[in-house]
Amino acid sequence: MPAKVIAEDCTGCELCVDECPEEAITMVDEIAVVDVDKCNDCGDCVDVCASDAIVVE
């Protein structure tokens, strides 16, 4: 399953955008958004998210 952002927990820090090797995360209205077609489920974004706003189920 691709990464999922819990919008209400996202602080807009953009660490996940910088960390994603597939460039699958963009910011929309200061909230991270994952392109499910690009996400390879690596979990790198989960590891850097200080607010625990990203999960890979």
The 8 nearest C-alpha neighbors of each residue, nearest first, counted from 0:
[[1, 56, 40, 55, 2, 39, 35, 3],
 [2, 0, 40, 38, 35, 55, 3, 39],
 [1, 3, 55, 54, 40, 53, 0, 33],
 [2, 4, 54, 53, 55, 1, 5, 33],
 [5, 3, 53, 52, 6, 54, 32, 31],
 [4, 6, 52, 8, 7, 53, 9, 3],
 [7, 5, 9, 8, 4, 30, 52, 31],
 [6, 8, 5, 9, 52, 10, 30, 4],
 [7, 9, 52, 6, 5, 10, 50, 51],
 [10, 8, 6, 52, 11, 7, 30, 5],
 [11, 9, 12, 8, 50, 30, 29, 7],
 [12, 10, 29, 30, 13, 9, 31, 26],
 [11, 13, 10, 14, 9, 15, 29, 48],
 [14, 12, 16, 15, 11, 17, 31, 26],
 [15, 13, 17, 16, 12, 18, 47, 48],
 [14, 16, 44, 18, 13, 17, 19, 47],
 [17, 15, 13, 24, 14, 18, 19, 25],
 [16, 18, 14, 15, 19, 13, 22, 20],
 [17, 19, 15, 16, 44, 14, 20, 43],
 [18, 20, 22, 21, 16, 17, 15, 44],
 [21, 19, 22, 18, 23, 43, 17, 41],
 [20, 22, 23, 19, 37, 38, 39, 24],
 [23, 21, 19, 20, 24, 16, 37, 25],
 [24, 22, 34, 37, 21, 38, 33, 19],
 [25, 23, 33, 16, 32, 22, 34, 31],
 [26, 24, 32, 31, 16, 27, 33, 23],
 [25, 27, 31, 30, 29, 32, 28, 24],
 [28, 26, 30, 29, 31, 25, 32, 11],
 [27, 29, 30, 26, 31, 11, 32, 25],
 [28, 30, 11, 27, 26, 31, 10, 12],
 [31, 29, 11, 27, 26, 28, 9, 6],
 [32, 30, 26, 25, 24, 27, 11, 4],
 [31, 33, 25, 24, 26, 30, 27, 4],
 [34, 32, 24, 23, 35, 25, 31, 2],
 [35, 33, 23, 36, 37, 24, 38, 32],
 [34, 36, 38, 37, 1, 33, 23, 2],
 [35, 37, 34, 38, 23, 39, 1, 33],
 [38, 36, 23, 35, 34, 21, 39, 22],
 [37, 39, 35, 23, 1, 40, 36, 34],
 [38, 40, 41, 37, 1, 21, 35, 36],
 [41, 39, 1, 42, 38, 2, 0, 55],
 [42, 40, 39, 43, 38, 44, 2, 1],
 [43, 41, 45, 44, 40, 46, 55, 2],
 [44, 42, 46, 45, 41, 19, 18, 47],
 [45, 43, 15, 42, 47, 46, 19, 18],
 [46, 44, 42, 53, 48, 43, 47, 54],
 [45, 47, 43, 44, 48, 42, 49, 51],
 [48, 46, 44, 45, 49, 15, 14, 43],
 [47, 49, 45, 51, 50, 46, 44, 15],
 [48, 50, 51, 47, 52, 46, 45, 14],
 [49, 51, 52, 48, 8, 9, 10, 53],
 [52, 50, 48, 53, 49, 45, 8, 54],
 [51, 53, 5, 8, 9, 50, 4, 48],
 [54, 52, 4, 45, 3, 51, 5, 2],
 [53, 55, 3, 2, 45, 56, 4, 52],
 [56, 54, 2, 1, 3, 0, 42, 40],
 [55, 0, 54, 2, 1, 3, 40, 53]]
